[in-house]
Amino acid sequence: MQQDTALLRGLADVARDAAHPPAPPHACHGCGSAGGGVLADRDGGTVVRHGRAVAKAHAPGTDPVAHRARLAVAAHPRLAGILLPPLPVSTADVRGRPVSAWPYGTPVDPAEPEAAPWEEAATLLARLHAVPAPGLPGPLPPMRGPAKVVRAMTRLRQAAGAAAHPGTAAVHAAWRRLPAWARAEVPALRADAVCHGDFHLGQLVRHPAADGPWLLIDVDDLGLGDPAWDLARPAAWYAAGVLPAQVWTRFLGAYRAAAGPAVPPHGDPWPALDVPARALTVQTAALALAKATAAGRELDEVELAVVDSCARIATLPSELG
């Protein structure tokens, strides 16, 4: 994707202003300009850092009303210690795209998978799901998890040459076996919990220091929905053999220990997790095929595992809960 230099300059200005607020003068003492540059530049958002602040240009076409509601929820006292709160910004948009500013936090280190904060993440999700929705700024829109599955399937259909890949048919077949709510065709059967909507380990940072507490970030998909969706990606990875059983057990155990409402406190969790996990498998496989086709490369081991999972899903009954 070609970089928009004017967008990057505008985001750098927002991040600089957020890192150096005009009052009080000592508010950012010592932050200087240490650490900077483009942290991400993808279709879903562009992120630029300046010192202790980052600025994000959200995806083109972002609903401005829903965007403001999500930012207001992230700043609400009920979410303190769960979601990273936004910083004030001097401008509402850059190059026609909504912009937000955030404190910089230390992300999960992909080079140390054994230190991944699975228990901490599960506890944060349980706390998020337990936040009472009434009284929060709003109206809080629906959680966008199912919409992301639709977007992944659209991207697969539009990827030149993807139709020829032997795994594509299996992904489409698995997609057709999802219920209508998981394909964003009708409202979800359950839509009463505050959900992150796109949980994975990349949505965690330590703040305010490198050894501070973990917090959830990225509220672009935040909304009311089925809390099981936030557990679906780890569940899908476990079912595909990508996530070790002991890690899944730690994650699920920590969620239950924190009284998370997505699954029963005891017994089999899969009646609640089955459909969301299948949907996330379809989403992951569709994106893997689209990206691999565009890059002209073979699927890697993890990508093959999720495509194989779609082939298994395709043999299951169409009518799910």
N, C-alpha and C positions, 0 to 999 in steps of 0.2 A: 504494500500500500504506500503510495507516494505521500510524503510528509507535507503538511500544510504549514509552511514556515510562519505565516502570519498568525495562525492559531497558536502555534508553540510560543511565539513571542508574547501574545496576549495572555496566555496561561502563566508564563514566567512573570509577567507583571503582577497578575493576581496573587501568585504564590509569594512574591517578594513583599507585596503590601500586607498579606496575611502574616508573614513572618516578622514584619517590622511595623506593628500597629503604631499610629501616631501618638497614642497616650495610653499608659504612662510611658515616658521615654525609656525606662529600664525594662519594659515588659519582655523584650527578647534579648536581654543582655547576654552576650557571649555566643549568640547563634550565628552571627556573621553570615557568610554565604557558604559555610561548610556543607558540602553535600548539595548537589544540584543536577539539573539535566532532566531528560525525558525518562520517566519510569515505565511508561506504557503508551503505545500508540496503536490502538486496535479499533475495529468497527464499533465496539461497544463503549469506547471512551478513550480519551487521551489524558495522561497524567504527567504533570511537570512538577519537579521539586525545587524549592529554594530554602536551604537551611532547614528550619524546623517546621516548615509548612509545605503542603502540596496543593496544587490546583488541578481540578478535573473538569474537562469539557465532556459533558454527557453525550450520549448518542444522538445523532440527528433524528428529529421526529419525536423526541422525548415530550411526553404530555406535561406542560408546565404546571398545571394544577396538581397532578399527582406528584410531580417532582417536589414542589414546595411542601406538600403534605408529608412526604417521606423525610425531607430534611428537618421539618418541625418535630417529627416523632424522634428522630435521632438526637435532637437537642433537648428533648423532654426529660425532666428529672426522673421519671419512672424508668428510663432506659440507661441511667447513669451506671457505669460499671459493666454494661452489657454491650452497647454500641459506642464506637468512637464518635464524639460529638463534633459537629462542623464548626468551622471558624467563620466570623463575619467576613463578607466580601464586599468590595467596593463597586462591583458591576454584576449584573444579573446574567449576562451572556457575553460570549466572545465569538465573533464570526457567526452569529445566529444560533449558537448552541448554548444551552444552559450550563452555568459554571458553578462549582462549589469549591470551597477551600477546607482543608482538614489539617490537623496536626500530623506531622510525620511520625510514623511508628515503625518499629523493627519487625519485618515480616518473618514468617517461618523459613528456616534455612533448608532448602531442598537437598543440600549436601549432607544433612544429618537426619535421615528419615527416622532413626531410632529415637530421636528427641522430639518428634512431632507431638504437639500438645493435644492428643485425642481426647483425653479426659477433660481437660479445660474447655475444649470446644464443645463437648457434649453438655457440660454444665452450663455454658453460656446459652446454648440453644434451649435447654430446659427452662432457664430463667426467662429468656425471650418469650417462649411460648406461654409462660404463666402470667405475663403482663396483661392486666385487664385492658381490653380495647376501648371500652366506654370511657370517655373523658380524655382520650388522646386527641391531639390535633387532627383535623381531617376535613372531609371524610377520607379515611385511609383506603386506598384502592385495593383491588384484589392482588394477592401475591402472584407474581408473573412467571412462576415455574412452568406451568403448562404452555404458556406462550413461548417460552424459550425452546421447548421441544418442537413446536410448530416452526419456529424460525430455523432450527437446525435441519428439519426436513425440507424446508424451502431451499436452504443453501445446498443440500444434497441434490435436489432436483435441478438446480441451476448450474451445478458444477459440470463443466464440459468434460465428457468422457466418463463420468462416474457411473452412468448406466451400464457400461460394459464390465464394471468390476463384479466379480462373482458374489461379493458380499452385499451388494446393493439390494438385490431382490429380497434377501433375508431381512434387511432393515425395514424395507417397505412392508413386508408381511407382518413383522412384529408391530409396526406402527398401526396397521389395520386392526390388530387384535387388542389395542388399548381401548378402554371405554371412552365415551365422548368427553367426559370432564377432563381426562388426562390429555386430550387433544385440544383443549380450550374451546370446544364446540358448545358446551353448556356449563353453567356454574358448577363448582365442585360440590360434592355431597356434604362436605364439611368445610366451612369457611369462617370459623369463629376465633382462630388464634392468630396472633401477630407472628408472622413467619419471615425469615430472611429471604427465601425464595431462590437462592443460588449458592448454597453453602458448599465450600470446599476449603482446604487448608490455606489457600491463597487469600481467603477472606478474614484472616487473623493477623493482628499486629500487637506487639508489646508497646504500651504507652503508659507513662511519659518517658520511660528510660528503657535502655536495652534489656534490663531485667525487671521491668514493670509488669503489671498484670496484662493478660491477654484480653483483647477486645475484638468484637466483630466489626468489620468495615464493609463498605459498598452497599448502599441502601437502594440501588437502582431497581431491585426486584422486590423490595420490602412491601408487605401488605397482608391482608387478611386471607387465610387459607387453611389448608390441612397441614398441621405441623409435621405429619409424617414425611412431607416432601423434603424437609430440611435434613432428614436422616437418609434420604433415598440414595444419594450418591455413594456414601460409604457402604450402604446395604447392597447396592448394585455391584460395587467393586468386590465385595465379599462373595456375592453369588457367582461372579465371573471368575473367582480365584485370583483376583489381583490383590485384594487386601487380605493379609493373613488372618486366620480365624481368631488368634489371640488378640490382635488389634481390634477387630470388630467386637469381640467380647468385652474388652476394656471400654470401648466407646459406648456400647449399648448399656453396660453396667453403670457407667458414670451418669448417663442420661436418666436411667431409672432411679439411681440413688438421689438425684436432684429433683425427683418427682415430676419428670417431664411427661406431659399429657399425650404425646403422640402414640405411645404404645401402652399396653397394660403393664402394671407394675411387676407382674409375674407371668410366667408361661410363654407361649409362642408369640413372638412379635410380628410374624409374617402376614397374618391376615390384615394388619394395618399397613404394613410396608410393601406388600406385594406389588400393587399397581404403581405407586410412585417409583419403586426400584426398577420396574420394567420400563417405565417412561424415561428415566434417566439413562438406562442402558441404550434405548433407542436414540436419545439425544447425543450421547457420547459417541456411539457408533456412526451416526450420520455425519457429525462434525469430523470425525477421524477420516472417513472416506472422502468427504469433500476436500479436506486439507491435503490429504495424501495425493489425491488425483490432481489438484492444482499444482502441487510441487513435483509431480512426476516421480513419486517414490513409492516403495512398498510400505504396507502397514507394518508397524513395529509389533513387538510381542503383546503389549498391553492392548493396542488397538485391535489386534486379531482376536484377543480374548473377548472383548465386548461385542465384536461382530459375531463371533461364535455363539455368544449368549443370545443375540437376536435370533439366530437360527433355531435355538432351542425354544425361545418364546414363540416363534412362528408356528410351532407344533401344538401350542396350548389352546384351550377354548377361547373363543372371541369374547364371550361375555364375562367380564370381570367386575368386581365391586366398584 
